[in-house]
């Protein structure tokens, strides 16, 4: 392998070399958000969620847990019924 190709490969994966670059281009997402927020900046976002929102999520998580456990119990009962009725 020629020496200049080896140097190119070393530079390609050398993060220290990339960090020393004079100009760093922002990511595509950063450019997109900057363009979007230029005309319509986002509103303030609270650090913590509203307590009302949190309590409703807790309630819904218990409901979803009950639904999943109910479905598992129904499948177990259905499989037991099928095995009970199957002739051997």
C-alpha positions in Angstrom: 0.0 0.0 0.0 1.5 3.4 -1.0 2.4 5.7 1.8 -0.1 8.5 0.9 -3.0 6.1 1.0 -2.0 4.9 4.5 -1.8 8.6 5.6 -5.3 9.2 4.2 -6.7 6.2 6.2 -5.0 7.3 9.4 -6.5 10.8 9.0 -9.9 9.5 8.2 -10.3 7.8 11.6 -8.2 10.1 13.7 -10.6 12.0 16.0 -7.9 14.2 17.4 -7.2 15.5 13.9 -10.9 16.2 13.4 -11.2 18.0 16.8 -8.4 20.3 15.8 -10.3 21.5 12.7 -10.6 25.3 12.5 -14.2 25.2 11.2 -16.8 22.8 12.6 -20.0 22.5 10.7 -23.2 21.9 12.7 -25.1 18.8 12.2 -28.0 18.7 9.7 -30.5 18.6 12.6 -28.9 21.6 14.2 -29.1 23.5 10.9 -32.7 22.5 10.4 -33.8 23.6 13.9 -31.9 26.9 13.6 -33.7 27.7 10.4 -37.1 26.7 11.8 -36.5 28.7 15.1 -35.3 31.8 13.2 -38.8 32.8 12.3 -40.7 31.0 15.0 -38.7 30.4 18.2 -39.9 27.7 20.6 -41.8 28.6 23.8 -40.4 28.0 27.3 -40.5 24.4 28.4 -40.8 23.6 32.2 -38.1 21.5 33.7 -40.6 19.2 35.5 -44.0 18.0 34.2 -47.2 19.2 35.7 -48.2 17.1 38.7 -51.7 16.6 37.1 -50.1 15.0 34.1 -47.8 12.7 36.1 -50.7 11.4 38.2 -52.8 10.6 35.1 -49.8 8.7 33.7 -49.5 6.6 36.9 -53.1 5.8 36.7 -52.9 4.7 33.0 -49.8 2.6 33.7 -51.8 0.6 36.3 -54.7 0.2 33.8 -52.4 -1.0 31.1 -50.7 -3.5 33.6 -54.2 -4.8 34.5 -55.1 -5.2 30.8 -51.9 -7.1 30.0 -52.3 -9.4 33.1 -56.0 -10.0 32.1 -55.0 -11.0 28.6 -52.3 -13.4 29.9 -54.9 -15.0 32.2 -57.4 -15.3 29.4 -54.9 -17.1 27.2 -54.0 -19.5 30.0 -57.6 -20.3 30.6 -58.3 -20.7 26.9 -55.3 -23.1 26.5 -56.4 -25.1 29.5 -59.9 -25.4 28.0 -58.6 -26.5 24.7 -56.4 -29.2 26.3 -59.3 -30.3 28.5 -61.6 -30.8 25.5 -59.0 -32.4 23.2 -59.5 -36.2 23.0 -56.4 -38.3 23.7 
